[in-house]
Amino acid sequence: MANAQHIQRRTAHIAASPAPARFTVGRDRRGTWIVQDRQGLVGGLFANEAAALHFAAEECNHNPADICRAPEGSVLDLNGLVIPFSNLH
């Protein structure tokens, strides 16, 4: 019985966790700002961070939960691949 209650609590916690952000904002190898959705269907290159964030906000009806930043020191490309900056040659 205790195991069943533990499983129910874990399942409830997992179901309550937020969905992944729809858009990731970051920089490419040249320092250009990139926005890409998690499915790789919508995005683009932007002249500055403000323009990238504005685009992402407009696309997701200004829902901040749908926008995330690429981790500091990583490189984002239009294929959605995040590469640690230290791995660049």
C-alpha positions as CSV (number, residue, x, y, z in Angstrom):
1,M,0.0,0.0,0.0
2,A,2.8,2.4,0.8
3,N,4.4,1.7,-2.6
4,A,1.1,2.6,-4.4
5,Q,0.9,5.9,-2.5
6,H,4.5,6.7,-3.3
7,I,3.9,6.0,-7.0
8,Q,0.8,8.1,-7.1
9,R,2.7,11.0,-5.5
10,R,5.5,10.7,-8.0
11,T,3.1,10.5,-10.9
12,A,1.2,13.6,-9.7
13,H,4.5,15.5,-9.3
14,I,5.6,14.5,-12.9
15,A,2.2,15.5,-14.4
16,A,2.4,18.9,-12.6
17,S,5.8,19.8,-13.9
18,P,5.9,22.5,-16.6
19,A,6.1,21.7,-20.3
20,P,9.4,22.5,-22.0
21,A,9.7,26.0,-23.4
22,R,8.6,26.3,-27.0
23,F,11.5,28.7,-28.0
24,T,15.2,28.7,-27.2
25,V,17.1,32.0,-27.5
26,G,20.9,31.9,-27.8
27,R,23.9,32.8,-30.0
28,D,25.6,31.0,-32.8
29,R,29.4,30.6,-33.4
30,R,29.6,34.1,-34.8
31,G,27.7,35.7,-31.9
32,T,24.5,36.2,-34.0
33,W,21.3,35.8,-31.9
34,I,19.1,32.8,-32.8
35,V,15.6,31.8,-32.0
36,Q,14.3,28.3,-32.7
37,D,11.3,26.4,-31.6
38,R,11.7,23.0,-30.1
39,Q,10.4,21.3,-33.2
40,G,12.8,23.2,-35.5
41,L,10.0,24.7,-37.6
42,V,10.0,28.3,-36.6
43,G,12.9,30.7,-35.8
44,G,15.6,32.9,-37.3
45,L,18.7,35.0,-37.0
46,F,18.5,38.4,-35.3
47,A,20.7,41.4,-35.1
48,N,20.4,41.7,-31.3
49,E,19.0,40.1,-28.2
50,A,16.0,42.4,-28.0
51,A,14.9,41.5,-31.5
52,A,15.3,37.8,-30.8
53,L,13.3,38.0,-27.6
54,H,10.6,40.2,-29.3
55,F,10.2,37.6,-32.0
56,A,9.9,34.8,-29.6
57,A,7.4,36.7,-27.4
58,E,5.2,37.6,-30.4
59,E,5.2,33.9,-31.6
60,C,4.0,32.6,-28.2
61,N,1.6,35.3,-27.3
62,H,4.0,36.8,-24.7
63,N,4.0,33.7,-22.5
64,P,7.3,33.8,-20.7
65,A,7.1,30.1,-19.9
66,D,7.5,29.4,-23.6
67,I,10.9,31.1,-23.9
68,C,14.2,29.9,-22.5
69,R,17.8,31.0,-22.9
70,A,20.5,28.6,-24.1
71,P,22.9,27.8,-21.2
72,E,25.7,30.4,-20.7
73,G,28.7,29.5,-22.7
74,S,26.8,27.3,-25.2
75,V,26.4,27.8,-28.9
76,L,23.0,27.3,-30.7
77,D,22.6,26.7,-34.3
78,L,19.5,26.5,-36.5
79,N,19.5,22.7,-36.2
80,G,18.6,23.1,-32.6
81,L,21.9,21.6,-31.4
82,V,23.4,23.2,-28.3
83,I,27.1,22.7,-28.2
84,P,29.2,23.6,-25.1
85,F,31.4,26.6,-26.1
86,S,34.5,24.8,-24.9
87,N,34.1,22.2,-27.6
88,L,34.5,24.7,-30.5
89,H,37.7,24.5,-32.6
